[in-house]
């Protein structure tokens, strides 16, 4: 079941009605939401419900054990053992289902290059939907309990709902127990502002997905299937996939936040105009915020962060970004993608003092112009990432970059339809993003006068009906 389908909206209407009726009966409401969440997840493959429930029970028990009373001298050692057990189970499940085949195939390839005949068996393992997201969510809970940032969940029902809450179960945002878990202990409060902003988020997310992302997907599929593409095709593919992956993923996050808000719950903001960033650090503060903050709090800082000198901080950045690449998928292209972002982040960190000293205009107009230039420059640097992310393998990556040596004008003119799709999508997205950025208001369209809103809504509905893809295409991040 996907958000952009009639099945989902029928399902959500029934669930919302139940939540409304049970809004003061907390246990009954949570039981309904948990049953709905398991039904939602089981729609893809009911067999993986057992894996989700097993992971939930293990981390619930680990949390309760860490909360049990014990002498201070024994508690530290006991909690470290329990935390290690939780990490082994969580990472073991994630590693087996997501990376077993990748490591076996890589080992066979490496041994073959060394002249050995390897015959390691690779199992045909189906990747459970959303395993990367709910695994990181449960890991953050047990780590926070260990650190004393959150008390152990007393209710298994509430904790199971925290893990499986259907709006954000399969593609995030990756919520923290400190923010989401307490919400399941409170009565439901549904307000008109919540319904209004939730509707706006749902409509915004559907527009991004159905109109922008799915139309860009046709260009992406065509371009990345080309053998030896030329420079124009590579640039078009980079723009198209940049548009697709952002609108697809942020569209999912918008719908997740909107549906949760309709039920009286609040999920964290996962995107904040990332392609208006001026540098790599700014980008990662805006893109997939729930993952970037997770990596910061549970990996980068424990590794030493920036506390142990510049060289160590660069090493830590590279470790974190390479692992971020692997989190996205079991392929060398994701490792290269993570390495690329790590390198540009380290490079910017190294030259930032020089940039601030020598390229920091004082005049207001010059400062604004330089800001625009930085946005444009970094956008095109960041657009290299989608090429690495979407390429089939490293050989395909090489073909992409080799294409920059060929720029036939006739080939550009042949692709006018694709250019129109991508350019139109980027212009619509840019206009909305700029309005939000300049006003510092994510709901600026709701503040417009009624006539202006009516015109925009009518135009949006016409574009939706004329160009929308209504076949319920899955979201890209479902495979992660």
N, C-alpha and C positions, 0 to 999 in steps of 0.2 A: 504494500500500500504506500503510495507516494502522496505528498501534499497536493500536487497538481493533478488530482483525479477526483471524479464524482464520488467514488467509493469513500475517499477520506472525508469529504464534506458531509456525507450522510453519517459516517461514523462519528465525526466530531459533533454534529448536531445532537445525536443521542447522548454522547458523553456529557456535553455541556448542559443539556437538560437535566441529567442525573445529578451533576455537580450543583446546579441551581437548587434542585429540590432537597439536596442533602447538605446544604452549605453550612448548617450549624451542627450537624452530626459528623464530627471529624473522622471517627474511625470508619463509619460506613462510606463516607465520601472517599477516603483514602483507599479503601478496599475496592470500590468501583474504579478508581483511577488506576490502581495496580492491575486489576483484571483487564481493563481497556488497554493498558500499556503492553501487557503480555500478548493480548490478541493482536495488537498493532505490530509487535515484533514478530510474532509467530506467522503473520501473513506471508512473510518471505520464505521462511523454512522453520516449521514448528520444532524440528529436531534440535535447533540451537537454543531453544528456551531452557533446556536443561543446563547448558553451559552458562547462560546468564544467571540462572538461579543458583548454581553451584558457586559461582564467583561471588554472588551477593551473600550467601550464607557464610562462606569462608571469611570474608572481610567483616561481616557483622560479629562473628564469634571472636575474631582477632581483636576487634575494637573493645568488646566486652571484657575479654581477658586482660587487656592492657589497663582497663579501668578498675579491675579488681584490686582490693586493698592488699598491701604487702609491705614489709619493712623496707625502708629506703634503700638499704644496702642490696636487697634482692630485687627490688623493682626495676632498677636500671637494666640489669642483665636480663631479667625476664622479658621486659618490653622489647629489648633489642632482638631477642630470639623470636618473639611473636611477630615483630615487624618484618624480620628476615623471612619468616615463613609466609607471611602475606605477600611479600614481594616475589618470592620464588613461585608461588602459585599463580599470581597475576601475570608476571613476565613469562612464566613457563607456558601458560595457555596462549598468550599472545605470540610468543616465539614459535611455538609448534604450529599453530594454524596459519601464521602469516609468513614466517621466515624459513621453515624447515626446507621446503623445496628450493628456495633461493640459495641457501648455504650449501645444500647438497650439490646442486648444479654448478655453483661456483667452485666448489672443491674438486669436482670431476674435471671441469675445464682447466683448473690450475695444474692438476696432476697430469693431465694429457699434454699440456705444454711442456712439462718437465720430462716427458717420455714414458710416463707410467700409464698402464692400462687400468683405469679405475672402473669399477662396476657397482657403484653405490646406488641403491634404489631410491627413487624419488616418488613419494606417495602423491596421489591426485587428491589434494585436500581442498575442500570448499572453504573459502574465507567467510566466516560469520559476519553478517552485516553489523557495522558499528562497533566491532570489538575493540578497535583502537581508542574509541571515545569512552566507552563505559569502563574499560580497563584503567585508563588514566584517571577517571573520576573516582573509582574505588581506591586506587593507589593514593590519591591526594587525601582521601578521608583517613586511611590508616596512618599516613605520615603525620597528618594534623593531630590525630589522637595521640600519637607517640610524642609529638612536640608539646602537647598540652594546649593547642590552639582551639580545640573543639572537644566537648565531652563525648564519651562513647554513646552511640544511639541506644536508647533503652527499648524502643519499639522496633521489632523486626519488620513490621508492616511499613512503618515510616521510612526505614532505611532501604527496604526493597523498592519503595516508590522513588526514593532519591536516586537509586541506580537506574531504574527503568522508566522514569517519567517520559511518556511517549513524545511530547513535542521536541525534546532535544536528545532522545535516546540514540539515534543512529548517526547523527552528524553534528552533534553539539548545539550550542556551546558547551564546553567541558566545565560543568559547574563545580563549585566548592561546597563542602558540607556546611561551612560557616554561613553561607548565603542562602542556600536552597533548603537544607534540611529543616531549619526552624519554621519555614513557611507551611510545612505539612502538619504542624502542631497547632495551627491557628484556624479559626473558622474562615470560610470563604467570604470575602467582601468584594462584590462586583459593583463597580461604579461606572457612571456614564463616561467620565474621562478615560477610564481603563478600556471600555468597549470602543470608544472613538479612536484612541491611539492604537489599540489592538487591531481594529479594522484597517486603519491606515497601513500598519506594518504588514498585515496579511496581503492587502492589495498591492503594496509596493513589492513584496517578495514575489508574488505571482507574476507581476509585470516583468520583473527582472528575469525570472526563470523562463516563463512561457514566451515572452516576446523577444527579449534581448539575448539571453543565453542560448535558447534552443534554435534561434535563427542563426546566431554566430556559429553554432555547432555544425551546421551544414557546410560552412566555409572551412572550418577547422578540419572536418573529416576529409573533405576534398584535398586541402592543401597538404596535410600530413600523410596522405596516401601517394603523393607525387614522388616519382623517382628522380633524383638529382634536381631538386627545385632551383629556380634562379633566385636572384636577390629580391625581386619584387614579390615573388610568391612567399619567400621566407618572412619578409617584413609583414605581408598581409596575414600570414599565419600567426605571427607573434601578436599582432594587434587583435586578431579574431579570438585567439585563445585567451589572451589577457581579458578581453571583454567577457568571454564565455565563463571562465573559471571564477571571475569575481562575481558576476551577476548570478551564477548558479549557486555558489556557496553562500554569498551574503543574502541571496534571495531565500535560501533555506533558513538561515538564521533569523531573518525578518519574520518569516511565517511561524517559526518556532516561538519567537518572542510574542508575536501577536496572538497565537492560539493560547499560549500560557496566560497572557494578560486577560484574555476573555474569561478564563477560569479563576482569575484572582491571584495568579502567581507571577513573579517577576524573574526573568532570566537576564543574564548579563549581556551587555552590548558586545558583539563580536567583531564588528568592523566600524571604522571611523574614517571614511574617505581615504583609503590607503594610497590610491594613485595620485593624491595631491601631496604626498610626502616629499620632502626636500632632500632626504638622505636615508641611508639604510636603517639607522637607528629609529628615525621617525617612522619609517615604513613598518617596522616590526612592532612599534607601539600602536599601530593602526590596523594591521592585518591579522586576522585570526587571533584576536586578543586573548581568548581563553587558553589557546595553546602556548602563545609566546610568554604569557605570564606564568603558566604552569612550568614551562622549561626554565624560566628565570628563578622561580621560587624553589623548585624541587631538584634542579640539576645545576644551573649556573652558579647560584650562590653557594650551595654545598661544596662545589668544586673549588671554591675560593673566590669566585667572582672577579672583582678588580682589586682585591685586597692584597694580592701577593706580587704586585709589580706588573708592568706592561706586558712582558713576554708571557707570563703565566695567564694573563687575561686574554691574550690572543689565542693561546692554546685552548683555554676554556670556551671561548667563542666558537672555535672550529669544532670542538667536540660536540657542543650543543647543537650547532647547525647541521652537522653531518648526521647526528642522531635524529634531528627534526626531519631531515630528508628520508631517512630509513622509516621513520614513523609513518610517512605518507605511503610507502610501498616497498616491496621487496624487489628492487631492481637497481642496477648500477646507475641508471639515469637519475634516480632520486638521490643517490649518494652524491653525484656530480652537482645536482641542483642545490643540495644543502651546502656542499663545498663552495659553490659559486657565491651563495649568499654570505657564507662565513668570510670569504676572502674580501668581498666588497665592504662588509661591516668592519673588518680589521683595517682595511686600507683607509676607509673614511676616519676611523678612530685615530689612525696614525697621522693623517694630514689635517685633521680638524683644527689644531692650533694655528697652522699656517693659513688655512682658509679664513679663520676668524680674524687673523692679524692683517692679512693683505687683501682679502676680498670681502670687506664689510662696509659697504657704502653708508654714508651718514645722511645724505639728502633723502627726504621721504620718497620722492619719485624714483630715485635710483635704487633705494632699498626694495620698493615694490617690484621694480623691473628685475632686479637680481633674484628676488624670491620666485618670480614666474620662470625665470631662466633655470633656476635650480630644480623646480618642479618638472619642467620639460626634459632637462638633462637626466634627472634620476628616473623619470618614467621610461625613457628609452634604455637606460641601463637595466632597470628592473624587468623590462620586456624580454630580455635574454632568458630570464628564469623560466617563463612559460615554454620556450623552445626546448629547454632541457627537460622540463617536467613532462611534456606531452610526447616527446620523441620515443620511438619504439625500443631503441637500443642505442649503444654508443656509436655504432656505425651510422645510424640514422642521424645522430647529432653531428657527426663529421660531415655528412652530406649537406646538412642545413648550413653549416658555416662555410662550406665550399661554395654554396650558392651565392655568397656575397661577391664572388668574382665575376658574376654574369648578371647584366642588367639590360636585357632586350626590351626595347620600348614597345614592340608589337605585343609581347606577352602581357604587358601591363594593360594595354587597351582591350585585350580579350577578357579581362576579369572585371569589367565595369559593374556587373550585377553584384559580385562579391564585394567589391569596393563600396558600393552603395549601402549594402547591408551593414558592413562593419562601420563605415563612416557615420551612418545614421544612428546606429546604436551608441557609438562613442559620444556623439554630440548630445544625445538625450541624456546619457549618463553624466556627462561633464556638466551640463546645465544644472541638473539637480544637485550634484556633488558640490559645485561652486556655491549654489544658493545656501546649502547647509553649512559649508565651511565659512563663508563670509558672515553669515548671521549667527553662527555658533548655535544653531537651533535645528535639531534633527527632525522636528515636526513643523518646519516653516510653512509647508504647503497648507497645513491646517490653520495657520494664522492669517492667510490671505482673505481679502473680502469675499463675500459669498459669490458675487458675479464672476470674479477671477477663478475661484475654485470650481464653479460650475463649468466654465469653459475648459479648464484643465481636465476635469473628470470626464467630460464629454469626449474630448480629444483622446484621452487615455482609453476609454471604452472602444472608440472607433479603431484605434491602433491595435488594441487587444483582439478585437473581432477580425480585423483584416489580416494581421500578421501573426496572431497567436498560434502556437503549436499545441493542440489539444489532445495529444496522444499519450499523455502521462509519462513522458520520458524520465527515467530515474535521474536523481541528482548525482553529480560527479563524485562527491565525497562519500557516497554510500559504499564504495568499494574500498574505503580506507578503514 
